[in-house]
């Protein structure tokens, strides 16, 4: 096959573009890992923060040199370490169960609200609206308090909270981290459904005598998926952020956050720290792209909805 | 945008301003020590009946902490640091992020993808984790770094955490405006890039930046609270023994720090943890009210289904009711004649 010069130039350009992007990405990671060396903290009382470009440059070079030690084998070796694997499995079990709960509870909340009579629907929506924008910590404290009250007043322990000793609780972190995201998931779903409800085809469906539940579940739900995927990402990363917080707050030793913190304190080599962070976020990134792909194949290509 | 639409914003801002002023005034008129209560309470026989933390009472509406310090005084004193940190960081993010975003999108749009690649970790790694990784080596207990230097560094890190969001929002927004026909016409008529930014992009961008600022306030507060759980208090922790057991305390008494340091009191003295958290919750609700009203006004419609406003369905019904008036109908004969 003969490649003409224009195609060849295009390939070169594209390759160069991706090389530059990869380089910038690696430089970005190195920059953040050397960030504190950009500043001069050796100051006396009354003085202000200074800069130390020499120190930063040296550290940047040092980190970039350490990147050279990367081999896929070293990553696999690190990931297959039993301690790392335990932490990964524990954290991602919590994450997986929480995600299933969020999707189930959020969907039930939104569907119940949508199918309710107008007045009740308004009240339910107002109730859900109240949770938007509130900090996660409030709910973590509140659920923790509820657990303590039940234990103190009624001597009734629903679930263990702290990960001291060999205890590795699952139920408590799952409830705590999925409470607010489940409500927000329901609210996002509800808002997307309400926007779509104004479309003519929905009104036409009602006019033709189709049942409300049929129109909502069969027609409306499929059509809001592309828009909803964008919101789903927010929920995913909110969940990840909550997990970091809860795993640290309640001393879960065999948890991935603890592993990341350990690597940070050791500070001997940057690669184990990067590996642990990658292991922490990779399943979520994969899930995000998988959901996007499924929606693209099943909804967008079929119905020609807006591209993601 | 009409001014009468900002009633809730004005009220909320007024309340927040009262909080801030009272916190600033505390330095001049407030008691020097937060501890006016003795360490232990004794009965007539000199027997110890209670130890701090003391529960809420008439003299101490929010109770005292583990050192016998008045929670209300601590909160009033710490409020100004929370406000200052959150406002400075959000302002820096919005001003620098939007300015750079406009410059990059207008003069060097090819660099945008490089910025994207550079800040890619911020897109996937939780911001709280990045904040912890960047702050932890500096904000630990036993080091000689002056408090002001620590605070400056923390503000820079907090700025960095939210900067990509503002930057990419601005580039996307400017890109969208640039594709409008009136901006294209302006280009074709010889308008300079600076002229287009000043006259055609900024007027649209300004209201969005106001909303962005309020959102950044909420996000900064959230991150501050999360960092406090990792003992990364604003200005750092100290472990000075005040009453009995030394524990990590916030140097500035900033609200998120107070909440973080008192997390362990939930079991025995919940009022200690909930007093500062309650104050933070009030601030969150007030800022949320401001944000919702701004969004509703800027979008040119009333807030839908909000706690404070009419709901969408009611409004729709009203519109339909208003539309169906006898005057709107033509008699059939008249209609036929018209045809």
Boltz contact constraints between the chains, C-beta under 6 A:
constraints:
  - contact:
      token1: [A, 21]
      token2: [B, 117]
      max_distance: 6.0
  - contact:
      token1: [A, 24]
      token2: [B, 114]
      max_distance: 6.0
  - contact:
      token1: [A, 24]
      token2: [B, 117]
      max_distance: 6.0
  - contact:
      token1: [A, 24]
      token2: [B, 118]
      max_distance: 6.0
  - contact:
      token1: [A, 25]
      token2: [B, 117]
      max_distance: 6.0
  - contact:
      token1: [A, 25]
      token2: [B, 120]
      max_distance: 6.0
  - contact:
      token1: [A, 28]
      token2: [B, 118]
      max_distance: 6.0
  - contact:
      token1: [A, 35]
      token2: [B, 134]
      max_distance: 6.0
  - contact:
      token1: [A, 36]
      token2: [B, 137]
      max_distance: 6.0
  - contact:
      token1: [A, 41]
      token2: [B, 145]
      max_distance: 6.0
  - contact:
      token1: [A, 41]
      token2: [B, 149]
      max_distance: 6.0
  - contact:
      token1: [A, 43]
      token2: [B, 146]
      max_distance: 6.0
  - contact:
      token1: [A, 43]
      token2: [B, 149]
      max_distance: 6.0
  - contact:
      token1: [A, 45]
      token2: [B, 146]
      max_distance: 6.0
  - contact:
      token1: [A, 49]
      token2: [B, 149]
      max_distance: 6.0
  - contact:
      token1: [A, 49]
      token2: [B, 152]
      max_distance: 6.0
  - contact:
      token1: [A, 49]
      token2: [B, 153]
      max_distance: 6.0
  - contact:
      token1: [A, 118]
      token2: [B, 313]
      max_distance: 6.0
  - contact:
      token1: [A, 122]
      token2: [B, 311]
      max_distance: 6.0
  - contact:
      token1: [A, 125]
      token2: [B, 305]
      max_distance: 6.0
  - contact:
      token1: [A, 126]
      token2: [B, 307]
      max_distance: 6.0
  - contact:
      token1: [A, 129]
      token2: [B, 305]
      max_distance: 6.0
  - contact:
      token1: [A, 133]
      token2: [B, 288]
      max_distance: 6.0
  - contact:
      token1: [A, 134]
      token2: [B, 284]
      max_distance: 6.0
  - contact:
      token1: [A, 135]
      token2: [B, 222]
      max_distance: 6.0
  - contact:
      token1: [A, 135]
      token2: [B, 225]
      max_distance: 6.0
  - contact:
      token1: [A, 135]
      token2: [B, 284]
      max_distance: 6.0
  - contact:
      token1: [A, 137]
      token2: [B, 225]
      max_distance: 6.0
  - contact:
      token1: [A, 138]
      token2: [B, 281]
      max_distance: 6.0
  - contact:
      token1: [A, 141]
      token2: [B, 277]
      max_distance: 6.0
  - contact:
      token1: [A, 144]
      token2: [B, 266]
      max_distance: 6.0
  - contact:
      token1: [A, 145]
      token2: [B, 266]
      max_distance: 6.0
  - contact:
      token1: [A, 145]
      token2: [B, 270]
      max_distance: 6.0
  - contact:
      token1: [A, 148]
      token2: [B, 267]
      max_distance: 6.0
  - contact:
      token1: [A, 240]
      token2: [B, 126]
      max_distance: 6.0
  - contact:
      token1: [A, 241]
      token2: [B, 126]
      max_distance: 6.0
  - contact:
      token1: [A, 241]
      token2: [B, 128]
      max_distance: 6.0
  - contact:
      token1: [A, 244]
      token2: [B, 126]
      max_distance: 6.0
  - contact:
      token1: [A, 244]
      token2: [B, 128]
      max_distance: 6.0
  - contact:
      token1: [A, 244]
      token2: [B, 129]
      max_distance: 6.0
  - contact:
      token1: [A, 245]
      token2: [B, 226]
      max_distance: 6.0
  - contact:
      token1: [A, 245]
      token2: [B, 229]
      max_distance: 6.0
  - contact:
      token1: [A, 249]
      token2: [B, 229]
      max_distance: 6.0
  - contact:
      token1: [A, 281]
      token2: [B, 124]
      max_distance: 6.0
  - contact:
      token1: [A, 281]
      token2: [B, 125]
      max_distance: 6.0
  - contact:
      token1: [A, 285]
      token2: [B, 124]
      max_distance: 6.0
